[in-house]
Amino acid sequence: MPFRFVALFAATTALVLGCALPASAGELQQTDRTLLARLKQHTLWATPASRLAADRATNRRVGAVAVRIADDQARLDVALRAVADRLAVTLPTAPTEQERGWAAEISGLSKASGDEFDRTYVNRLRAEYGSLFALASDVRAGTRDDDVRAFAQTAVDTSLGHLTLLESTGLAETTSLLVSATEDDTLGGGDLALGAVFVAFAAVATFGLLRLLGTPGRNQPRTRR
């Protein structure tokens, strides 16, 4: 009887301690790894594109937003590499095929006249942040690793903040958030509902930011004839 009690106590203790211990790299969920990989691929193309936009944008507001986004992405990449190193996750070294296409498109328009370059940069980046926001929110809610959860929260905040900045340029198009799903980034019903809430929240945030900064094109002095 005492032996059975000791065995039962030991088994219960091991179970409790096992639940209390933080998740190790071997216990990471696939969505955790996907978020880390997708954010690395994002920074590999979006940071150079933002540096280019900061230098070549015709619209001053677009240039200022691009500077802010590029700086934030550099800081996010440092945090990303720290999390990946702790969890022994190997990060990709190249963007996706679609991202490479976007980068080439933006680069090809950098010498064009008019606002086509500015508009393309704003809407391609906005499309990507829409999908990253949904993925980071999903990981934030479901991960079992505290470090991944904290990093996912940072990614959520960064994505939403950058979306608001891009929309403050006045060049965001209604359809630029409607990104076609890929094999690695498919939205389910819950994600679509979250996306609807996000769009409404982003619209309110954008309206407030526009009120604070002034809507592009308004409040300009009229020329006298």
Phi, psi and omega in degrees: 000311177301322181296318179297321180296316180297318180296317179296318179297318181295318180295318180296317179299316180297321180294315180296314180296322179296322178288329184280336183290144177295153180294140177266177181300327180291341182261006179296144175276160181297324179294329176298312180295322180297318180298313180299317181293316183294322179291325176294315177299323179298312182294331182294332178251324187285329179294310176298323179296322179289322176298320178294317179295324178298329182269326189251352184299140176279323180279125183299322181295319178298317178299317180294319178296319180297321177299313181297315182295316180299319179294317179295321180295323178297318178292320179297323181294324177297314179295322179298314181294326178295316179294316181297321178296318181296323184266003180057043178260127178277124182269150178293159182247005181213149177292173175288169179298319179296318179294322176297323177295318178296317180298318179293322179297313180295317180296321180293334181268358187296339180255005181282157178270164179081196186258013182298320178298311181300313183295320180294316179301311183300314187280329175292318180290322179297320178299317181293318181295331177298315180286325178293323178299315180296317180295314181296323178295320179296316179293319179303323182279331190247350184291153176256002182254126184296320180294319178295320179298316179296319179292321178298323177296319176299318179295322177298311181298317181295315181299314181294319179297319180289325175299317179296319177296315180297321180289337179289349179285343183081006183253359182290134180262150184302322185271000187288345177270351182275077184274136176293136181289142176249175182299326184266358186214069182256133180270131174267186182299319179296321180292324179294321178295317177298320179298322179295317178296318180300315181299318179296317180295318180296324180296318178295317180297320180295318180300317179295320180292322178295322178296325182285317185271336185097130181292133179303133178097342179263172178057026177266138182297139179279141179277137179276139177264000000 
